[in-house]
Amino acid sequence: MVRFLWICLGGAAGTGARYLLSGWLLRAAGPAFPWGTLAVNVLGSFLLGLIMQVALATDLLSPTLRLALTTGLMGGFTTYSTFNYETLQYFQQNDWLLGFANVAATVVVCLAAGGLGLVTGRLLAGG
């Protein structure tokens, strides 16, 4: 239960950080391109890779802290970082087929699911 609470706390902090960074970039760069989303995904991918490497290669992070930082903080900040890390794991293991399948399936299936959600929303709520 303690781990769960640390993950929730990290998730709240990550969500808040995403909101602040995205909002700041929207104001700074304008709405023509989703710079905030891109920045969150790039920074989150970097930070998750860094945290996982440090956690797995050293004893600097306890298992609970690793979960709070990865599943919690980074999960609240961006789930793209998890997708990125998992795909890179396939590539590092020379499992190119699964790596590219993960990329293709995620992009295609998520776009299709988003489109289906929009259509369903229009059917239910109009518009």
HELIX and SHEET records of a PDB file:
HELIX    1   1 VAL A    2  ALA A   29  1                                  28    
HELIX    2   2 TRP A   35  ALA A   57  1                                  23    
HELIX    3   3 PRO A   63  LEU A   67  1                                   5    
HELIX    4   4 ALA A   68  MET A   74  3                                   7    
HELIX    5   5 GLY A   75  PHE A   77  1                                   3    
HELIX    6   6 TYR A   80  GLN A   92  1                                  13    
HELIX    7   7 TRP A   96  ALA A  125  1                                  30    
END                                                                             
